[in-house]
């Protein structure tokens, strides 16, 4: 059981670490914005896949991913140069859905029992 939750914990820490960086602005203008939103999507797609592996439930994986996304946005309220955004939570939820759809369609080598 621990072996299924360890990757979830490690990935959540990676997300937390990136959220703790005061500014991730690359200076690329519009591309910077687009790339950061794509990174949000990818981060949470990965988290959702790890959570479905750990819980065996798509519903729980989605709920826990969105809850973590919301808590991450609250965390960013306390980081200088960052701000929390409900739009980012929605983007993260979209990423979770994409990750779960990939897991469900067997695009990934491991999927939970149905």
Secondary structure as UniProt FT lines:
FT   HELIX           2..19
FT   HELIX           30..55
FT   HELIX           58..76
FT   TURN            77..78
FT   TURN            80..81
FT   HELIX           86..104
FT   TURN            105..106
//
